[in-house]
Amino acid sequence: MRLATYNIEWFTNLFDDNNRLLRDGEWSARHNVTRAEQADALGVVFHALDADAILIIEAPDSNGKRQTVPALEDFAESFGLRARRAVMGFMNETQQEIALLYDPDHMQARHAPMAGTGTVPRFDGTFEIDLDIDATRDQVRFSKPPLELDIETATGVSFSLIGAHLKSKAPHGARNKAHAMKLAIANRRKQLAQAIWLRARVDQHLAQARPLMLMGDLNDGPGLDEFEGLFGRSSVEIILDGEAGALFDPHARRALTSRLGAAPTSARFWIKPEKRYLQAMLDYIMVTPDLQQRGASWRIWHPLDDPACWANTTLRDALVTASDHFPVSIDLDI
């Protein structure tokens, strides 16, 4: 069975207010890419993935007019995907929902938020933590509450899945360099608080001995920026390791053990002032040991780094056109 995580840049702009896919010549939110070009490129990518379930980060918006689930199911029908059923959790106000498209013939998935216990609230609640060591507890909320699912495969294997999109560290709205630094540090504190909250939930699952998969865009990684020296650890490191045991993701472990060497990447962004691309490892699939032992095999569908993607020119071009992130998948015997 194959599961994947995929951050699709401004996927919501490809749908109208009736949750129907727009495949026309109007511009998408991606630079110099029409809605038809982006939609068709996504169709190519999803068919190549041929996944039993795809966690979609930045899924179509849910609000008073639009709905994520019908939009995703219309997308699946438009391209004849077998992953044709959609499920989501708590709505957010960012136009970037978190949802799962899955094949109902091979699995069932239901929203199953863990009830708040003690100091670990539900993901649509408020987490209290002292962010700046001033003896005052700060209140932290998720702008994009993680998606918690109970999964059962057609073969009877059950596990929990958490889909997450952590807050970006980018200092959006900065007035000058000093303000940018202040915002960046504040954003980093909030992001680390979200990671601590996520790790506390992981510990709860491990305490129950329930298999767990945590996937999504963590907007962070070991050695990714200068703030790691200030705060000690990245969000990825916090989520991977805790008192109740460790999760495993080979790309994260590789980055942790070889910070000066070549590292895998899952996203590619154009840096306009520098006239170059920045590549980063932002998208992860972390699993508990019981899932890792089921023949787990990971893959980053990077059009320039994965030989099979590079050799398939149609897929290679589609991956570049579809989004600024590339899918990450895991194959398991479940």
C-alpha positions as CSV (number, residue, x, y, z in Angstrom):
1,M,0.0,0.0,0.0
2,R,1.3,3.5,-0.8
3,L,0.5,6.7,1.1
4,A,1.8,10.1,0.2
5,T,1.9,13.7,1.3
6,Y,1.8,16.5,-1.2
7,N,1.7,20.3,-0.7
8,I,-0.1,21.7,-3.7
9,E,0.6,25.5,-4.0
10,W,-2.7,27.4,-4.1
11,F,-4.8,24.4,-5.0
12,T,-7.9,26.3,-3.9
13,N,-7.6,28.7,-6.9
14,L,-8.4,25.8,-9.3
15,F,-12.0,25.6,-8.1
16,D,-15.1,27.7,-8.5
17,D,-17.7,28.4,-5.8
18,N,-19.6,25.3,-6.8
19,N,-16.5,23.2,-5.9
20,R,-15.9,22.4,-9.6
21,L,-12.4,22.1,-11.1
22,L,-11.5,25.0,-13.4
23,R,-9.4,23.9,-16.4
24,D,-9.3,27.0,-18.5
25,G,-6.8,29.5,-19.8
26,E,-7.0,31.9,-16.9
27,W,-3.9,32.3,-14.7
28,S,-3.5,30.1,-11.7
29,A,-1.7,31.5,-8.6
30,R,1.5,29.9,-9.9
31,H,3.8,32.1,-11.9
32,N,3.1,31.9,-15.7
33,V,1.0,28.8,-15.3
34,T,-2.7,28.7,-16.4
35,R,-5.4,26.9,-14.4
36,A,-5.6,24.2,-17.1
37,E,-1.9,23.7,-17.1
38,Q,-1.7,23.3,-13.3
39,A,-4.7,21.1,-13.1
40,D,-3.6,18.8,-15.9
41,A,-0.1,18.6,-14.4
42,L,-1.6,17.5,-11.1
43,G,-3.6,14.9,-13.0
44,V,-0.3,13.5,-14.4
45,V,1.4,13.5,-11.0
46,F,-1.5,11.8,-9.2
47,H,-1.7,9.1,-11.8
48,A,2.0,8.5,-11.5
49,L,1.8,8.3,-7.7
50,D,-1.0,5.8,-7.9
51,A,-1.3,6.1,-4.1
52,D,-3.9,4.5,-2.0
53,A,-4.1,7.7,0.0
54,I,-2.7,11.2,-0.5
55,L,-2.5,13.8,2.3
56,I,-3.1,17.1,0.6
57,I,-1.5,20.2,2.2
58,E,-3.0,23.4,1.0
59,A,-6.2,21.6,0.0
60,P,-9.1,23.7,-1.5
61,D,-10.8,26.1,0.9
62,S,-13.8,25.5,3.1
63,N,-15.9,28.5,4.0
64,G,-19.5,29.7,3.8
65,K,-19.5,29.2,0.0
66,R,-17.0,26.5,-0.7
67,Q,-16.3,23.0,0.6
68,T,-13.1,21.0,0.5
69,V,-14.5,17.5,0.3
70,P,-16.7,18.0,-2.8
71,A,-13.9,19.9,-4.5
72,L,-11.4,17.1,-4.0
73,E,-13.8,14.5,-5.1
74,D,-14.6,16.5,-8.2
75,F,-10.9,16.7,-8.9
76,A,-10.6,12.9,-8.5
77,E,-13.5,12.3,-10.8
78,S,-12.2,14.6,-13.4
79,F,-9.0,12.6,-13.7
80,G,-10.4,9.1,-13.0
81,L,-8.4,8.6,-9.8
82,R,-8.9,5.6,-7.7
83,A,-8.2,7.7,-4.6
84,R,-11.6,9.3,-5.0
85,R,-13.0,9.7,-1.5
86,A,-12.0,12.7,0.6
87,V,-12.0,13.4,4.4
88,M,-11.0,16.5,6.3
89,G,-10.9,17.7,9.9
90,F,-11.2,21.1,11.5
91,M,-11.6,24.0,9.0
92,N,-9.2,26.9,9.2
93,E,-9.2,30.5,8.0
94,T,-6.1,30.4,5.8
95,Q,-7.6,29.0,2.5
96,Q,-5.1,26.1,3.0
97,E,-7.0,23.1,4.4
98,I,-5.5,19.7,5.3
99,A,-7.4,16.8,3.8
100,L,-6.9,13.2,2.6
101,L,-7.9,11.6,-0.7
102,Y,-8.1,7.9,-0.5
103,D,-9.2,4.7,-2.3
104,P,-12.3,3.4,-0.5
105,D,-11.8,0.0,-2.0
106,H,-8.5,-0.4,-0.1
107,M,-9.1,1.6,3.1
108,Q,-11.5,3.5,5.3
109,A,-10.6,6.8,6.9
110,R,-12.5,8.9,9.5
111,H,-11.8,12.1,11.3
112,A,-10.9,11.1,14.9
113,P,-9.6,14.0,17.0
114,M,-8.1,12.8,20.2
115,A,-9.9,14.4,23.2
116,G,-7.9,17.0,25.2
117,T,-6.3,15.5,28.3
118,G,-4.4,17.4,31.0
119,T,-2.0,19.8,29.3
120,V,-2.5,18.5,25.8
121,P,-5.7,19.9,24.3
122,R,-7.5,19.0,21.1
123,F,-5.8,20.5,18.0
124,D,-8.6,23.0,17.6
125,G,-8.0,24.2,21.2
126,T,-5.4,26.3,22.9
127,F,-2.0,25.1,24.1
128,E,-0.3,26.9,27.0
129,I,3.5,27.1,27.1
130,D,6.1,29.6,28.3
131,L,7.7,30.6,24.9
132,D,10.1,33.2,26.1
133,I,11.1,32.0,29.6
134,D,9.4,34.9,31.4
135,A,7.4,32.8,33.8
136,T,4.2,33.6,31.9
137,R,2.4,31.0,30.0
138,D,1.7,32.0,26.3
139,Q,-1.4,30.7,24.5
140,V,-0.7,29.0,21.2
141,R,-3.3,28.0,18.6
142,F,-2.8,26.2,15.3
143,S,-3.7,28.4,12.3
144,K,-4.1,25.0,10.5
145,P,-5.2,22.4,13.1
146,P,-3.6,19.1,12.3
147,L,-5.8,16.4,10.8
148,E,-6.2,13.3,13.0
149,L,-7.6,10.1,11.3
150,D,-8.3,6.5,12.1
151,I,-7.3,4.3,9.2
152,E,-8.3,0.7,8.6
153,T,-7.1,-1.1,5.5
154,A,-9.0,-3.7,3.6
155,T,-6.7,-6.3,5.1
156,G,-7.7,-5.3,8.6
157,V,-4.6,-3.2,9.6
158,S,-5.5,-0.2,11.8
159,F,-3.4,2.8,12.6
160,S,-3.6,6.5,13.3
161,L,-2.6,9.2,10.9
162,I,-1.8,12.8,11.8
163,G,-1.5,15.3,8.9
164,A,0.2,18.6,9.8
165,H,1.2,21.9,8.3
166,L,3.3,23.9,10.8
167,K,3.4,27.6,10.8
168,S,6.0,29.2,8.4
169,K,8.9,31.0,10.0
170,A,8.9,33.6,7.2
171,P,8.6,37.2,8.5
172,H,5.6,38.2,6.3
173,G,4.7,41.9,6.6
174,A,8.1,43.0,8.0
175,R,8.7,46.8,7.7
176,N,12.5,46.6,7.9
177,K,15.4,44.3,8.8
178,A,15.0,44.7,12.5
179,H,11.2,44.1,12.4
180,A,11.9,41.1,10.1
181,M,14.2,39.6,12.7
182,K,11.7,40.2,15.5
183,L,8.9,38.6,13.5
184,A,11.1,35.7,12.5
185,I,12.0,34.9,16.1
186,A,8.4,35.2,17.3
187,N,7.3,32.9,14.4
188,R,10.0,30.4,15.3
189,R,8.8,30.3,18.9
190,K,5.3,29.6,17.8
191,Q,6.4,27.0,15.4
192,L,8.4,25.2,18.0
193,A,5.4,25.4,20.4
194,Q,3.3,23.7,17.7
195,A,6.0,21.0,17.4
196,I,6.0,20.4,21.1
197,W,2.2,20.1,21.0
198,L,2.4,17.6,18.2
199,R,5.1,15.6,20.0
200,A,2.9,15.5,23.1
201,R,0.1,14.0,21.0
202,V,2.6,11.4,19.5
203,D,3.6,10.4,23.1
204,Q,-0.1,9.8,23.8
205,H,-0.4,7.5,20.9
206,L,2.8,5.7,21.8
207,A,1.5,5.2,25.4
208,Q,-1.5,3.4,23.9
209,A,0.8,1.2,21.7
210,R,-1.1,2.3,18.6
211,P,0.7,2.4,15.2
212,L,1.1,6.0,14.1
213,M,2.0,7.9,10.9
214,L,2.7,11.6,11.0
215,M,3.1,13.3,7.7
216,G,2.9,16.7,6.1
217,D,4.8,20.0,5.6
218,L,6.7,20.9,8.8
219,N,8.3,24.0,7.3
220,D,11.5,23.1,9.1
221,G,14.4,20.7,9.3
222,P,17.7,20.2,11.0
223,G,20.3,22.8,10.0
224,L,17.9,24.7,7.8
225,D,18.4,28.2,9.3
226,E,20.3,30.3,11.8
227,F,17.6,30.3,14.4
228,E,18.3,26.7,15.2
229,G,21.4,27.9,17.1
230,L,19.3,30.2,19.1
231,F,16.6,27.7,20.1
232,G,18.7,24.5,20.1
233,R,16.5,22.1,18.0
234,S,14.4,22.2,14.9
235,S,10.7,21.3,14.9
236,V,11.6,18.0,13.1
237,E,13.9,17.0,15.9
238,I,11.3,17.8,18.5
239,I,8.7,15.7,16.8
240,L,11.0,12.7,16.0
241,D,12.3,12.1,19.5
242,G,10.5,12.1,22.8
243,E,10.2,10.4,26.2
244,A,7.8,7.7,24.9
245,G,10.0,6.7,22.0
246,A,11.1,7.7,18.5
247,L,9.5,8.1,15.1
248,F,11.5,7.3,12.0
249,D,11.8,9.1,8.7
250,P,15.0,8.3,6.7
251,H,15.3,11.8,5.1
252,A,15.1,13.5,8.5
253,R,17.6,11.1,10.0
254,R,20.0,11.6,7.1
255,A,19.8,15.4,7.6
256,L,20.5,15.0,11.3
257,T,23.6,12.8,10.8
258,S,25.2,14.6,7.8
259,R,24.5,18.3,8.1
260,L,27.5,19.3,6.0
261,G,26.8,16.7,3.3
262,A,24.3,16.5,0.5
263,A,20.8,16.3,1.9
264,P,17.5,15.3,0.3
265,T,15.0,18.0,-0.7
266,S,11.2,18.1,-1.3
267,A,10.6,21.7,-2.2
268,R,12.0,24.3,-4.7
269,F,11.4,28.0,-4.4
270,W,12.5,30.9,-6.7
271,I,14.4,33.6,-4.8
272,K,13.8,36.7,-6.8
273,P,16.4,39.0,-5.4
274,E,19.1,36.3,-5.8
275,K,17.8,35.1,-9.1
276,R,18.1,31.4,-8.1
277,Y,16.2,28.5,-6.7
278,L,16.3,27.5,-3.0
279,Q,15.8,23.8,-2.3
280,A,14.8,22.5,1.1
281,M,13.5,19.4,2.9
282,L,10.2,20.3,4.3
283,D,7.9,17.4,3.7
284,Y,8.1,14.3,5.9
285,I,6.5,10.9,6.6
286,M,7.3,9.8,10.2
287,V,6.3,6.4,11.4
288,T,6.4,4.3,14.6
289,P,8.6,1.2,14.6
290,D,5.8,-1.3,14.1
291,L,4.9,0.4,10.7
292,Q,8.6,0.8,9.8
293,Q,9.0,-3.0,10.1
294,R,6.3,-3.6,7.5
295,G,8.7,-3.2,4.7
296,A,8.6,0.6,4.7
297,S,10.2,2.3,1.7
298,W,10.2,6.1,1.2
299,R,10.5,8.1,-2.0
300,I,10.7,11.8,-2.8
301,W,9.2,12.4,-6.2
302,H,11.8,15.1,-7.1
303,P,11.9,15.8,-10.9
304,L,15.6,16.6,-10.8
305,D,16.9,14.2,-8.2
306,D,14.8,11.0,-8.7
307,P,16.2,9.1,-11.8
308,A,12.8,7.7,-12.8
309,C,11.1,11.1,-12.5
310,W,13.9,12.7,-14.6
311,A,13.7,10.0,-17.3
312,N,9.9,10.5,-17.7
313,T,9.8,13.9,-19.4
314,T,6.0,14.2,-19.1
315,L,6.1,13.5,-15.3
316,R,9.2,15.7,-14.8
317,D,7.5,18.7,-16.4
318,A,4.3,18.0,-14.6
319,L,6.0,18.0,-11.2
320,V,7.6,21.3,-11.9
321,T,4.3,22.8,-13.2
322,A,2.0,21.5,-10.5
323,S,3.5,22.9,-7.3
324,D,6.6,24.2,-5.6
325,H,6.7,21.1,-3.4
326,F,7.1,17.5,-4.6
327,P,5.2,14.5,-3.3
328,V,6.8,12.2,-0.6
329,S,5.5,8.7,-0.5
330,I,5.9,5.6,1.6
331,D,5.2,2.0,0.6
332,L,4.1,-0.5,3.3
333,D,2.9,-4.1,3.6
334,I,-0.4,-3.3,5.2
